Amino acid sequence: MLSDEGRLRVVPPSAEVSKSYLEKSANSLRAAQLLIEAGLLEESVSMSYYSMYHCLTALLRGCGIKCENHTGSMIILKEVLGNDKLYEIISNAKRERIDKQYFIDFAVAEADALDLVESALYFTSRLRLMIDNLKTAEIQDINAKMKEVLARE
């Protein structure tokens, strides 16, 4: 279990840490765009995914959740934060990243890389709105839900 390994826990919410991950997210998205321009499509796919993952990490840290596992973070998005649509977007991006990064029997079309950048733009804009609109009471509710999940493990 992630919590047993210390890789998933409730921590004090941190706007500063969240902001740092938002910067990483923006840099990854910009890198994805530049990599397409340079014809490095496989690498662009990875950076599109990481822009989403870093933005998700920013949201979680802003809510007081530290998760050091990609899949675990995505499950929290779905199960604790209740967002199936964004879960599907980032899950698809993760599958694409794994396929393109680790396997050689995939060709990446420029249109596919551009589509993933568009997905990353949508995903990160939605999460940034969530981050910007977080209220203390919401953060406390999310923390309570997360503590319930951890207690069940």
Chimera marker file (.cmm) of the C-alpha trace (Angstrom):
<marker_set name="trace">
<marker id="1" x="0.000" y="0.000" z="0.000" r="1" g="1" b="0" radius="0.5"/>
<marker id="2" x="1.210" y="3.480" z="-0.833" r="1" g="1" b="0" radius="0.5"/>
<marker id="3" x="0.440" y="4.829" z="2.616" r="1" g="1" b="0" radius="0.5"/>
<marker id="4" x="2.393" y="2.001" z="4.274" r="1" g="1" b="0" radius="0.5"/>
<marker id="5" x="5.391" y="2.954" z="2.141" r="1" g="1" b="0" radius="0.5"/>
<marker id="6" x="5.005" y="6.641" z="3.057" r="1" g="1" b="0" radius="0.5"/>
<marker id="7" x="4.237" y="7.495" z="-0.569" r="1" g="1" b="0" radius="0.5"/>
<marker id="8" x="0.702" y="8.699" z="0.130" r="1" g="1" b="0" radius="0.5"/>
<marker id="9" x="-0.210" y="10.854" z="3.071" r="1" g="1" b="0" radius="0.5"/>
<marker id="10" x="-2.138" y="13.875" z="4.210" r="1" g="1" b="0" radius="0.5"/>
<marker id="11" x="0.170" y="16.844" z="4.755" r="1" g="1" b="0" radius="0.5"/>
<marker id="12" x="-0.410" y="20.525" z="5.448" r="1" g="1" b="0" radius="0.5"/>
<marker id="13" x="-1.742" y="22.228" z="2.295" r="1" g="1" b="0" radius="0.5"/>
<marker id="14" x="0.976" y="24.282" z="0.607" r="1" g="1" b="0" radius="0.5"/>
<marker id="15" x="0.265" y="27.074" z="-1.852" r="1" g="1" b="0" radius="0.5"/>
<marker id="16" x="4.023" y="27.475" z="-2.337" r="1" g="1" b="0" radius="0.5"/>
<marker id="17" x="4.593" y="23.833" z="-3.303" r="1" g="1" b="0" radius="0.5"/>
<marker id="18" x="1.478" y="23.944" z="-5.467" r="1" g="1" b="0" radius="0.5"/>
<marker id="19" x="2.806" y="27.017" z="-7.281" r="1" g="1" b="0" radius="0.5"/>
<marker id="20" x="6.128" y="25.275" z="-7.946" r="1" g="1" b="0" radius="0.5"/>
<marker id="21" x="4.344" y="22.319" z="-9.537" r="1" g="1" b="0" radius="0.5"/>
<marker id="22" x="2.220" y="24.684" z="-11.628" r="1" g="1" b="0" radius="0.5"/>
<marker id="23" x="5.454" y="26.181" z="-12.974" r="1" g="1" b="0" radius="0.5"/>
<marker id="24" x="6.741" y="22.673" z="-13.800" r="1" g="1" b="0" radius="0.5"/>
<marker id="25" x="3.437" y="21.984" z="-15.534" r="1" g="1" b="0" radius="0.5"/>
<marker id="26" x="3.649" y="25.142" z="-17.643" r="1" g="1" b="0" radius="0.5"/>
<marker id="27" x="7.268" y="24.386" z="-18.563" r="1" g="1" b="0" radius="0.5"/>
<marker id="28" x="6.403" y="20.827" z="-19.576" r="1" g="1" b="0" radius="0.5"/>
<marker id="29" x="3.558" y="22.046" z="-21.771" r="1" g="1" b="0" radius="0.5"/>
<marker id="30" x="5.792" y="24.603" z="-23.445" r="1" g="1" b="0" radius="0.5"/>
<marker id="31" x="8.420" y="21.893" z="-23.976" r="1" g="1" b="0" radius="0.5"/>
<marker id="32" x="5.774" y="19.663" z="-25.590" r="1" g="1" b="0" radius="0.5"/>
<marker id="33" x="4.957" y="22.419" z="-28.052" r="1" g="1" b="0" radius="0.5"/>
<marker id="34" x="8.614" y="23.110" z="-28.833" r="1" g="1" b="0" radius="0.5"/>
<marker id="35" x="9.321" y="19.408" z="-29.303" r="1" g="1" b="0" radius="0.5"/>
<marker id="36" x="6.565" y="19.182" z="-31.912" r="1" g="1" b="0" radius="0.5"/>
<marker id="37" x="8.115" y="22.131" z="-33.752" r="1" g="1" b="0" radius="0.5"/>
<marker id="38" x="11.466" y="20.297" z="-33.638" r="1" g="1" b="0" radius="0.5"/>
<marker id="39" x="9.893" y="17.086" z="-34.966" r="1" g="1" b="0" radius="0.5"/>
<marker id="40" x="10.465" y="15.189" z="-31.704" r="1" g="1" b="0" radius="0.5"/>
<marker id="41" x="6.953" y="13.802" z="-31.465" r="1" g="1" b="0" radius="0.5"/>
<marker id="42" x="7.564" y="10.931" z="-29.015" r="1" g="1" b="0" radius="0.5"/>
<marker id="43" x="9.197" y="13.317" z="-26.583" r="1" g="1" b="0" radius="0.5"/>
<marker id="44" x="6.333" y="15.763" z="-26.997" r="1" g="1" b="0" radius="0.5"/>
<marker id="45" x="3.873" y="13.062" z="-25.926" r="1" g="1" b="0" radius="0.5"/>
<marker id="46" x="5.832" y="12.561" z="-22.706" r="1" g="1" b="0" radius="0.5"/>
<marker id="47" x="5.967" y="16.269" z="-21.939" r="1" g="1" b="0" radius="0.5"/>
<marker id="48" x="2.220" y="16.662" z="-22.574" r="1" g="1" b="0" radius="0.5"/>
<marker id="49" x="1.560" y="13.932" z="-20.037" r="1" g="1" b="0" radius="0.5"/>
<marker id="50" x="3.967" y="15.435" z="-17.507" r="1" g="1" b="0" radius="0.5"/>
<marker id="51" x="2.304" y="18.830" z="-17.833" r="1" g="1" b="0" radius="0.5"/>
<marker id="52" x="-0.923" y="17.157" z="-16.715" r="1" g="1" b="0" radius="0.5"/>
<marker id="53" x="0.724" y="15.141" z="-13.955" r="1" g="1" b="0" radius="0.5"/>
<marker id="54" x="2.542" y="18.153" z="-12.495" r="1" g="1" b="0" radius="0.5"/>
<marker id="55" x="-0.695" y="20.152" z="-12.547" r="1" g="1" b="0" radius="0.5"/>
<marker id="56" x="-2.492" y="17.322" z="-10.765" r="1" g="1" b="0" radius="0.5"/>
<marker id="57" x="0.307" y="17.230" z="-8.197" r="1" g="1" b="0" radius="0.5"/>
<marker id="58" x="-0.145" y="20.999" z="-7.718" r="1" g="1" b="0" radius="0.5"/>
<marker id="59" x="-3.846" y="20.478" z="-7.018" r="1" g="1" b="0" radius="0.5"/>
<marker id="60" x="-3.229" y="17.637" z="-4.590" r="1" g="1" b="0" radius="0.5"/>
<marker id="61" x="-0.514" y="19.514" z="-2.674" r="1" g="1" b="0" radius="0.5"/>
<marker id="62" x="-2.797" y="22.541" z="-2.491" r="1" g="1" b="0" radius="0.5"/>
<marker id="63" x="-5.370" y="20.234" z="-0.898" r="1" g="1" b="0" radius="0.5"/>
<marker id="64" x="-2.858" y="18.753" z="1.532" r="1" g="1" b="0" radius="0.5"/>
<marker id="65" x="-2.333" y="15.432" z="-0.230" r="1" g="1" b="0" radius="0.5"/>
<marker id="66" x="1.145" y="14.159" z="-1.013" r="1" g="1" b="0" radius="0.5"/>
<marker id="67" x="1.152" y="11.229" z="-3.409" r="1" g="1" b="0" radius="0.5"/>
<marker id="68" x="4.374" y="9.961" z="-4.919" r="1" g="1" b="0" radius="0.5"/>
<marker id="69" x="2.714" y="7.609" z="-7.393" r="1" g="1" b="0" radius="0.5"/>
<marker id="70" x="1.262" y="8.566" z="-10.770" r="1" g="1" b="0" radius="0.5"/>
<marker id="71" x="-1.571" y="6.043" z="-10.777" r="1" g="1" b="0" radius="0.5"/>
<marker id="72" x="-2.383" y="6.795" z="-7.145" r="1" g="1" b="0" radius="0.5"/>
<marker id="73" x="-2.658" y="10.503" z="-7.918" r="1" g="1" b="0" radius="0.5"/>
<marker id="74" x="-5.005" y="9.781" z="-10.803" r="1" g="1" b="0" radius="0.5"/>
<marker id="75" x="-7.182" y="7.534" z="-8.642" r="1" g="1" b="0" radius="0.5"/>
<marker id="76" x="-7.436" y="10.331" z="-6.071" r="1" g="1" b="0" radius="0.5"/>
<marker id="77" x="-8.613" y="12.654" z="-8.860" r="1" g="1" b="0" radius="0.5"/>
<marker id="78" x="-11.386" y="10.210" z="-9.678" r="1" g="1" b="0" radius="0.5"/>
<marker id="79" x="-12.333" y="8.738" z="-6.309" r="1" g="1" b="0" radius="0.5"/>
<marker id="80" x="-11.700" y="11.576" z="-3.845" r="1" g="1" b="0" radius="0.5"/>
<marker id="81" x="-12.183" y="14.622" z="-6.062" r="1" g="1" b="0" radius="0.5"/>
<marker id="82" x="-14.900" y="12.944" z="-8.140" r="1" g="1" b="0" radius="0.5"/>
<marker id="83" x="-13.738" y="13.950" z="-11.601" r="1" g="1" b="0" radius="0.5"/>
<marker id="84" x="-14.173" y="11.064" z="-14.032" r="1" g="1" b="0" radius="0.5"/>
<marker id="85" x="-13.673" y="13.135" z="-17.192" r="1" g="1" b="0" radius="0.5"/>
<marker id="86" x="-10.292" y="14.536" z="-16.172" r="1" g="1" b="0" radius="0.5"/>
<marker id="87" x="-9.302" y="11.101" z="-14.877" r="1" g="1" b="0" radius="0.5"/>
<marker id="88" x="-9.950" y="9.648" z="-18.335" r="1" g="1" b="0" radius="0.5"/>
<marker id="89" x="-7.919" y="12.390" z="-20.033" r="1" g="1" b="0" radius="0.5"/>
<marker id="90" x="-4.841" y="11.925" z="-17.865" r="1" g="1" b="0" radius="0.5"/>
<marker id="91" x="-5.143" y="8.123" z="-17.895" r="1" g="1" b="0" radius="0.5"/>
<marker id="92" x="-5.153" y="8.165" z="-21.690" r="1" g="1" b="0" radius="0.5"/>
<marker id="93" x="-2.164" y="10.509" z="-21.725" r="1" g="1" b="0" radius="0.5"/>
<marker id="94" x="-0.279" y="8.206" z="-19.368" r="1" g="1" b="0" radius="0.5"/>
<marker id="95" x="-0.949" y="5.196" z="-21.632" r="1" g="1" b="0" radius="0.5"/>
<marker id="96" x="0.276" y="7.184" z="-24.632" r="1" g="1" b="0" radius="0.5"/>
<marker id="97" x="3.408" y="8.264" z="-22.772" r="1" g="1" b="0" radius="0.5"/>
<marker id="98" x="4.227" y="4.707" z="-21.739" r="1" g="1" b="0" radius="0.5"/>
<marker id="99" x="3.632" y="3.370" z="-25.257" r="1" g="1" b="0" radius="0.5"/>
<marker id="100" x="5.741" y="6.051" z="-26.917" r="1" g="1" b="0" radius="0.5"/>
<marker id="101" x="8.485" y="6.185" z="-24.301" r="1" g="1" b="0" radius="0.5"/>
<marker id="102" x="9.105" y="2.481" z="-23.740" r="1" g="1" b="0" radius="0.5"/>
<marker id="103" x="8.053" y="0.662" z="-26.902" r="1" g="1" b="0" radius="0.5"/>
<marker id="104" x="9.372" y="0.872" z="-30.433" r="1" g="1" b="0" radius="0.5"/>
<marker id="105" x="6.411" y="-0.463" z="-32.402" r="1" g="1" b="0" radius="0.5"/>
<marker id="106" x="4.504" y="2.832" z="-32.320" r="1" g="1" b="0" radius="0.5"/>
<marker id="107" x="4.752" y="5.686" z="-34.759" r="1" g="1" b="0" radius="0.5"/>
<marker id="108" x="3.620" y="9.092" z="-33.562" r="1" g="1" b="0" radius="0.5"/>
<marker id="109" x="1.814" y="11.260" z="-36.066" r="1" g="1" b="0" radius="0.5"/>
<marker id="110" x="2.120" y="15.007" z="-35.663" r="1" g="1" b="0" radius="0.5"/>
<marker id="111" x="-1.669" y="15.246" z="-35.427" r="1" g="1" b="0" radius="0.5"/>
<marker id="112" x="-1.640" y="12.836" z="-32.471" r="1" g="1" b="0" radius="0.5"/>
<marker id="113" x="1.040" y="14.847" z="-30.668" r="1" g="1" b="0" radius="0.5"/>
<marker id="114" x="-0.924" y="18.035" z="-31.322" r="1" g="1" b="0" radius="0.5"/>
<marker id="115" x="-4.094" y="16.392" z="-29.991" r="1" g="1" b="0" radius="0.5"/>
<marker id="116" x="-2.298" y="15.457" z="-26.796" r="1" g="1" b="0" radius="0.5"/>
<marker id="117" x="-1.053" y="19.029" z="-26.373" r="1" g="1" b="0" radius="0.5"/>
<marker id="118" x="-4.662" y="20.186" z="-26.767" r="1" g="1" b="0" radius="0.5"/>
<marker id="119" x="-5.764" y="17.644" z="-24.152" r="1" g="1" b="0" radius="0.5"/>
<marker id="120" x="-3.032" y="18.904" z="-21.841" r="1" g="1" b="0" radius="0.5"/>
<marker id="121" x="-4.155" y="22.503" z="-22.362" r="1" g="1" b="0" radius="0.5"/>
<marker id="122" x="-7.733" y="21.562" z="-21.511" r="1" g="1" b="0" radius="0.5"/>
<marker id="123" x="-6.737" y="19.409" z="-18.526" r="1" g="1" b="0" radius="0.5"/>
<marker id="124" x="-4.372" y="21.959" z="-17.012" r="1" g="1" b="0" radius="0.5"/>
<marker id="125" x="-6.796" y="24.845" z="-17.512" r="1" g="1" b="0" radius="0.5"/>
<marker id="126" x="-9.549" y="22.897" z="-15.710" r="1" g="1" b="0" radius="0.5"/>
<marker id="127" x="-7.240" y="22.008" z="-12.824" r="1" g="1" b="0" radius="0.5"/>
<marker id="128" x="-5.936" y="25.561" z="-12.561" r="1" g="1" b="0" radius="0.5"/>
<marker id="129" x="-9.535" y="26.752" z="-12.216" r="1" g="1" b="0" radius="0.5"/>
<marker id="130" x="-10.077" y="24.210" z="-9.459" r="1" g="1" b="0" radius="0.5"/>
<marker id="131" x="-6.907" y="25.373" z="-7.697" r="1" g="1" b="0" radius="0.5"/>
<marker id="132" x="-7.847" y="29.048" z="-8.033" r="1" g="1" b="0" radius="0.5"/>
<marker id="133" x="-11.312" y="28.404" z="-6.597" r="1" g="1" b="0" radius="0.5"/>
<marker id="134" x="-10.324" y="26.186" z="-3.675" r="1" g="1" b="0" radius="0.5"/>
<marker id="135" x="-11.776" y="27.350" z="-0.377" r="1" g="1" b="0" radius="0.5"/>
<marker id="136" x="-10.562" y="26.363" z="3.080" r="1" g="1" b="0" radius="0.5"/>
<marker id="137" x="-13.749" y="24.398" z="3.771" r="1" g="1" b="0" radius="0.5"/>
<marker id="138" x="-13.311" y="22.455" z="0.511" r="1" g="1" b="0" radius="0.5"/>
<marker id="139" x="-9.722" y="21.626" z="1.383" r="1" g="1" b="0" radius="0.5"/>
<marker id="140" x="-10.852" y="20.400" z="4.802" r="1" g="1" b="0" radius="0.5"/>
<marker id="141" x="-13.522" y="18.199" z="3.183" r="1" g="1" b="0" radius="0.5"/>
<marker id="142" x="-10.992" y="16.748" z="0.731" r="1" g="1" b="0" radius="0.5"/>
<marker id="143" x="-8.581" y="16.109" z="3.604" r="1" g="1" b="0" radius="0.5"/>
<marker id="144" x="-11.312" y="14.324" z="5.553" r="1" g="1" b="0" radius="0.5"/>
<marker id="145" x="-12.193" y="12.130" z="2.542" r="1" g="1" b="0" radius="0.5"/>
<marker id="146" x="-8.538" y="11.298" z="2.027" r="1" g="1" b="0" radius="0.5"/>
<marker id="147" x="-8.104" y="10.392" z="5.692" r="1" g="1" b="0" radius="0.5"/>
<marker id="148" x="-11.125" y="8.049" z="5.410" r="1" g="1" b="0" radius="0.5"/>
<marker id="149" x="-9.559" y="6.377" z="2.378" r="1" g="1" b="0" radius="0.5"/>
<marker id="150" x="-6.251" y="5.950" z="4.192" r="1" g="1" b="0" radius="0.5"/>
<marker id="151" x="-7.979" y="4.560" z="7.277" r="1" g="1" b="0" radius="0.5"/>
<marker id="152" x="-9.611" y="1.838" z="5.113" r="1" g="1" b="0" radius="0.5"/>
<marker id="153" x="-6.269" y="0.648" z="3.735" r="1" g="1" b="0" radius="0.5"/>
<link id1="1" id2="2" r="1" g="1" b="0" radius="0.2"/>
<link id1="2" id2="3" r="1" g="1" b="0" radius="0.2"/>
<link id1="3" id2="4" r="1" g="1" b="0" radius="0.2"/>
<link id1="4" id2="5" r="1" g="1" b="0" radius="0.2"/>
<link id1="5" id2="6" r="1" g="1" b="0" radius="0.2"/>
<link id1="6" id2="7" r="1" g="1" b="0" radius="0.2"/>
<link id1="7" id2="8" r="1" g="1" b="0" radius="0.2"/>
<link id1="8" id2="9" r="1" g="1" b="0" radius="0.2"/>
<link id1="9" id2="10" r="1" g="1" b="0" radius="0.2"/>
<link id1="10" id2="11" r="1" g="1" b="0" radius="0.2"/>
<link id1="11" id2="12" r="1" g="1" b="0" radius="0.2"/>
<link id1="12" id2="13" r="1" g="1" b="0" radius="0.2"/>
<link id1="13" id2="14" r="1" g="1" b="0" radius="0.2"/>
<link id1="14" id2="15" r="1" g="1" b="0" radius="0.2"/>
<link id1="15" id2="16" r="1" g="1" b="0" radius="0.2"/>
<link id1="16" id2="17" r="1" g="1" b="0" radius="0.2"/>
<link id1="17" id2="18" r="1" g="1" b="0" radius="0.2"/>
<link id1="18" id2="19" r="1" g="1" b="0" radius="0.2"/>
<link id1="19" id2="20" r="1" g="1" b="0" radius="0.2"/>
<link id1="20" id2="21" r="1" g="1" b="0" radius="0.2"/>
<link id1="21" id2="22" r="1" g="1" b="0" radius="0.2"/>
<link id1="22" id2="23" r="1" g="1" b="0" radius="0.2"/>
<link id1="23" id2="24" r="1" g="1" b="0" radius="0.2"/>
<link id1="24" id2="25" r="1" g="1" b="0" radius="0.2"/>
<link id1="25" id2="26" r="1" g="1" b="0" radius="0.2"/>
<link id1="26" id2="27" r="1" g="1" b="0" radius="0.2"/>
<link id1="27" id2="28" r="1" g="1" b="0" radius="0.2"/>
<link id1="28" id2="29" r="1" g="1" b="0" radius="0.2"/>
<link id1="29" id2="30" r="1" g="1" b="0" radius="0.2"/>
<link id1="30" id2="31" r="1" g="1" b="0" radius="0.2"/>
<link id1="31" id2="32" r="1" g="1" b="0" radius="0.2"/>
<link id1="32" id2="33" r="1" g="1" b="0" radius="0.2"/>
<link id1="33" id2="34" r="1" g="1" b="0" radius="0.2"/>
<link id1="34" id2="35" r="1" g="1" b="0" radius="0.2"/>
<link id1="35" id2="36" r="1" g="1" b="0" radius="0.2"/>
<link id1="36" id2="37" r="1" g="1" b="0" radius="0.2"/>
<link id1="37" id2="38" r="1" g="1" b="0" radius="0.2"/>
<link id1="38" id2="39" r="1" g="1" b="0" radius="0.2"/>
<link id1="39" id2="40" r="1" g="1" b="0" radius="0.2"/>
<link id1="40" id2="41" r="1" g="1" b="0" radius="0.2"/>
<link id1="41" id2="42" r="1" g="1" b="0" radius="0.2"/>
<link id1="42" id2="43" r="1" g="1" b="0" radius="0.2"/>
<link id1="43" id2="44" r="1" g="1" b="0" radius="0.2"/>
<link id1="44" id2="45" r="1" g="1" b="0" radius="0.2"/>
<link id1="45" id2="46" r="1" g="1" b="0" radius="0.2"/>
<link id1="46" id2="47" r="1" g="1" b="0" radius="0.2"/>
<link id1="47" id2="48" r="1" g="1" b="0" radius="0.2"/>
<link id1="48" id2="49" r="1" g="1" b="0" radius="0.2"/>
<link id1="49" id2="50" r="1" g="1" b="0" radius="0.2"/>
<link id1="50" id2="51" r="1" g="1" b="0" radius="0.2"/>
<link id1="51" id2="52" r="1" g="1" b="0" radius="0.2"/>
<link id1="52" id2="53" r="1" g="1" b="0" radius="0.2"/>
<link id1="53" id2="54" r="1" g="1" b="0" radius="0.2"/>
<link id1="54" id2="55" r="1" g="1" b="0" radius="0.2"/>
<link id1="55" id2="56" r="1" g="1" b="0" radius="0.2"/>
<link id1="56" id2="57" r="1" g="1" b="0" radius="0.2"/>
<link id1="57" id2="58" r="1" g="1" b="0" radius="0.2"/>
<link id1="58" id2="59" r="1" g="1" b="0" radius="0.2"/>
<link id1="59" id2="60" r="1" g="1" b="0" radius="0.2"/>
<link id1="60" id2="61" r="1" g="1" b="0" radius="0.2"/>
<link id1="61" id2="62" r="1" g="1" b="0" radius="0.2"/>
<link id1="62" id2="63" r="1" g="1" b="0" radius="0.2"/>
<link id1="63" id2="64" r="1" g="1" b="0" radius="0.2"/>
<link id1="64" id2="65" r="1" g="1" b="0" radius="0.2"/>
<link id1="65" id2="66" r="1" g="1" b="0" radius="0.2"/>
<link id1="66" id2="67" r="1" g="1" b="0" radius="0.2"/>
<link id1="67" id2="68" r="1" g="1" b="0" radius="0.2"/>
<link id1="68" id2="69" r="1" g="1" b="0" radius="0.2"/>
<link id1="69" id2="70" r="1" g="1" b="0" radius="0.2"/>
<link id1="70" id2="71" r="1" g="1" b="0" radius="0.2"/>
<link id1="71" id2="72" r="1" g="1" b="0" radius="0.2"/>
<link id1="72" id2="73" r="1" g="1" b="0" radius="0.2"/>
<link id1="73" id2="74" r="1" g="1" b="0" radius="0.2"/>
<link id1="74" id2="75" r="1" g="1" b="0" radius="0.2"/>
<link id1="75" id2="76" r="1" g="1" b="0" radius="0.2"/>
<link id1="76" id2="77" r="1" g="1" b="0" radius="0.2"/>
<link id1="77" id2="78" r="1" g="1" b="0" radius="0.2"/>
<link id1="78" id2="79" r="1" g="1" b="0" radius="0.2"/>
<link id1="79" id2="80" r="1" g="1" b="0" radius="0.2"/>
<link id1="80" id2="81" r="1" g="1" b="0" radius="0.2"/>
<link id1="81" id2="82" r="1" g="1" b="0" radius="0.2"/>
<link id1="82" id2="83" r="1" g="1" b="0" radius="0.2"/>
<link id1="83" id2="84" r="1" g="1" b="0" radius="0.2"/>
<link id1="84" id2="85" r="1" g="1" b="0" radius="0.2"/>
<link id1="85" id2="86" r="1" g="1" b="0" radius="0.2"/>
<link id1="86" id2="87" r="1" g="1" b="0" radius="0.2"/>
<link id1="87" id2="88" r="1" g="1" b="0" radius="0.2"/>
<link id1="88" id2="89" r="1" g="1" b="0" radius="0.2"/>
<link id1="89" id2="90" r="1" g="1" b="0" radius="0.2"/>
<link id1="90" id2="91" r="1" g="1" b="0" radius="0.2"/>
<link id1="91" id2="92" r="1" g="1" b="0" radius="0.2"/>
<link id1="92" id2="93" r="1" g="1" b="0" radius="0.2"/>
<link id1="93" id2="94" r="1" g="1" b="0" radius="0.2"/>
<link id1="94" id2="95" r="1" g="1" b="0" radius="0.2"/>
<link id1="95" id2="96" r="1" g="1" b="0" radius="0.2"/>
<link id1="96" id2="97" r="1" g="1" b="0" radius="0.2"/>
<link id1="97" id2="98" r="1" g="1" b="0" radius="0.2"/>
<link id1="98" id2="99" r="1" g="1" b="0" radius="0.2"/>
<link id1="99" id2="100" r="1" g="1" b="0" radius="0.2"/>
<link id1="100" id2="101" r="1" g="1" b="0" radius="0.2"/>
<link id1="101" id2="102" r="1" g="1" b="0" radius="0.2"/>
<link id1="102" id2="103" r="1" g="1" b="0" radius="0.2"/>
<link id1="103" id2="104" r="1" g="1" b="0" radius="0.2"/>
<link id1="104" id2="105" r="1" g="1" b="0" radius="0.2"/>
<link id1="105" id2="106" r="1" g="1" b="0" radius="0.2"/>
<link id1="106" id2="107" r="1" g="1" b="0" radius="0.2"/>
<link id1="107" id2="108" r="1" g="1" b="0" radius="0.2"/>
<link id1="108" id2="109" r="1" g="1" b="0" radius="0.2"/>
<link id1="109" id2="110" r="1" g="1" b="0" radius="0.2"/>
<link id1="110" id2="111" r="1" g="1" b="0" radius="0.2"/>
<link id1="111" id2="112" r="1" g="1" b="0" radius="0.2"/>
<link id1="112" id2="113" r="1" g="1" b="0" radius="0.2"/>
<link id1="113" id2="114" r="1" g="1" b="0" radius="0.2"/>
<link id1="114" id2="115" r="1" g="1" b="0" radius="0.2"/>
<link id1="115" id2="116" r="1" g="1" b="0" radius="0.2"/>
<link id1="116" id2="117" r="1" g="1" b="0" radius="0.2"/>
<link id1="117" id2="118" r="1" g="1" b="0" radius="0.2"/>
<link id1="118" id2="119" r="1" g="1" b="0" radius="0.2"/>
<link id1="119" id2="120" r="1" g="1" b="0" radius="0.2"/>
<link id1="120" id2="121" r="1" g="1" b="0" radius="0.2"/>
<link id1="121" id2="122" r="1" g="1" b="0" radius="0.2"/>
<link id1="122" id2="123" r="1" g="1" b="0" radius="0.2"/>
<link id1="123" id2="124" r="1" g="1" b="0" radius="0.2"/>
<link id1="124" id2="125" r="1" g="1" b="0" radius="0.2"/>
<link id1="125" id2="126" r="1" g="1" b="0" radius="0.2"/>
<link id1="126" id2="127" r="1" g="1" b="0" radius="0.2"/>
<link id1="127" id2="128" r="1" g="1" b="0" radius="0.2"/>
<link id1="128" id2="129" r="1" g="1" b="0" radius="0.2"/>
<link id1="129" id2="130" r="1" g="1" b="0" radius="0.2"/>
<link id1="130" id2="131" r="1" g="1" b="0" radius="0.2"/>
<link id1="131" id2="132" r="1" g="1" b="0" radius="0.2"/>
<link id1="132" id2="133" r="1" g="1" b="0" radius="0.2"/>
<link id1="133" id2="134" r="1" g="1" b="0" radius="0.2"/>
<link id1="134" id2="135" r="1" g="1" b="0" radius="0.2"/>
<link id1="135" id2="136" r="1" g="1" b="0" radius="0.2"/>
<link id1="136" id2="137" r="1" g="1" b="0" radius="0.2"/>
<link id1="137" id2="138" r="1" g="1" b="0" radius="0.2"/>
<link id1="138" id2="139" r="1" g="1" b="0" radius="0.2"/>
<link id1="139" id2="140" r="1" g="1" b="0" radius="0.2"/>
<link id1="140" id2="141" r="1" g="1" b="0" radius="0.2"/>
<link id1="141" id2="142" r="1" g="1" b="0" radius="0.2"/>
<link id1="142" id2="143" r="1" g="1" b="0" radius="0.2"/>
<link id1="143" id2="144" r="1" g="1" b="0" radius="0.2"/>
<link id1="144" id2="145" r="1" g="1" b="0" radius="0.2"/>
<link id1="145" id2="146" r="1" g="1" b="0" radius="0.2"/>
<link id1="146" id2="147" r="1" g="1" b="0" radius="0.2"/>
<link id1="147" id2="148" r="1" g="1" b="0" radius="0.2"/>
<link id1="148" id2="149" r="1" g="1" b="0" radius="0.2"/>
<link id1="149" id2="150" r="1" g="1" b="0" radius="0.2"/>
<link id1="150" id2="151" r="1" g="1" b="0" radius="0.2"/>
<link id1="151" id2="152" r="1" g="1" b="0" radius="0.2"/>
<link id1="152" id2="153" r="1" g="1" b="0" radius="0.2"/>
</marker_set>
